[in-house]
Structures are given as structure tokens and as C-alpha cells.
Amino acid sequence: KQPWPIADNICFNLDSGNFGWRLPTVDELHGAYNIWNVFDSYERDWYWSSTYSSFNYIVGQPQYKIVNLSSSEISATNQTNARYYRCVRDMN
């Protein structure tokens, strides 16, 4: 579990940033819900997406969308909250 900026940075810097690793979009995560439910090698919890949601003026920071891989629910949370993450890349 990591805050969004750290998770985003970890994904970007996989293989020294040469192969396009990134956080998945909310649509990619939501679509993967059915596929990933076949596997047991991940936590069934909230996962970061790269999809920006809004700016929370109360706490003064951006929010990003998250997907619950147990229920497929979509929500948003402040970037400083720790959530699970998976890195993905396009197959080009």
C-alpha cells in the first residue's frame, strides 16, 4: 500500500522508465475486475487508478479514482491515502 504519488512514481520508474509502466486507468481496473477474480495473488481491496477525480479544497490536495477489486465499486480518495496498486503497460 502506498499513497498515489509514490505508487505512480514506482510504476513509472520500473525498468528505469523505458517500457511505459504506469498505473491503470479506472476503466482498465474496473474491466480487469472479472479477469483478476480468477487469481488469488492480490489483495481484494481498493486499488489506485491513474484517473484524476477532483481537487479536494477542504484538505488542499487532488483526489484520484480507486476501484475495489472485491466488489468492483468505484470511488475517489485523496492522493495521500495509502491504497494498493498494480502497474501496467501497453503491449506495443
Order of alpha helices (4+ residues) and beta strands (2+ residues): alpha-alpha-beta-beta-beta
